[in-house]
Amino acid sequence: MGKGKIKRIAINTGGGDAPGLNAVIRAVVLSALKRGWECYGIREGYQGIMFPERYPEGGVFRLTGPSVRGITHLGGTILGTTNRGNPMRFPIKNPDGTVKEIDRTDELMELFARHELDALIAVGGDGSLAIANVLHKKGLKVVGVPKTIDNDLEKTVITFGFDTAVSFATSCIDRLNSTAEAHQRVMVVEVMGRYAGWIALNAGIASASDVILIPEIPYDINKVIEKILDREKRGRFFSIVVVAEGARPVGGGYSVIEKEAGKAERLGGAGEQLAKLIQDGSGKETRCVVLGHLLRGGSPTMFDRLLSIRFGAAAVRALEEGQSGIMVALDPPTVNYVPLEQATKRMKTVPLDCDTILTARDLGISFGD
Ligand code: F6P
């Protein structure tokens, strides 16, 4: 395995889905077929290869031209995905009900050998790419494709799924403007993004919102209220506040809904918490809208489709060139390759001195600081 000419490759999608996954899959399959390779899909991250009994139609199955026909514009992933059962930290229940985590990556390597798979194209976010890197270090040829609506991956200017999420959030906020104005209310809009504020920042500016709260800038509720009341004085009796799910008050923590073994913590509730503080502190009627998983659904924008297709084809070219342990990355105007090791080292958060933040400040948008 892993040596010599490539004949059979696998592709999987892991972590939260993002618009553009199907476009990547199609690009990988068509590019592989063009080279005379066979291409196999693994269902739901690594579950399909580890637990084939769960999949009557095959946990690892052949992908052909017809299997990827007409999917470029579809959200979701034809392979399925999961953010459970990380093979590096696989959760096992002890008899006393406690949970321990074990490393099953050696077993995974054996399964790849048994299926005679020469290489893997792993499409995922930080968690999935970290697993891919371990498999590469153990000898499998691996190329990663960065995916996440959060855009929090280092070493690529952008991930696919982000543009679709921001575009959708922007059009939702546009709609909220009229109802906010009609009722003279404050509308708080909570968006995803985990510990990075990229979605909130970009959608907030594009929709001309009044306050944007992101994890990178802990907020002071008094400053938020000050901004809303200042608008009031200027005859603007409504305000739009965009809050990232990872936003937190100065001195406060993240709003965590759930923490399960082997899974990333689930964020949520920052918007409701903030709406209450705003209503209590300003006396203005305030409503909260959580966009949540709506940002992950739907058809990818043209930008995300094109990026996904470029990423998928570049991943296959990388394997053909004999590369491994790398991730495809957008480094405009080209798609480049970067070591997986570097790509997963740290999260890409919003730099406080970036021009997007400066632009928002120039336009009078408050960050609650
Ligand atoms: O990483 C993508 C993302 O959508 C985050 O923005 C969000 O915090 C998380 O996934 C939600 O995960 P789940 O699908 O488990 O609710």
Residues whose N, C-alpha, C, O or C-beta is under 5 A from the ligand:
A	BS01	F6P	G16 D150 M192 G193 R194 L267
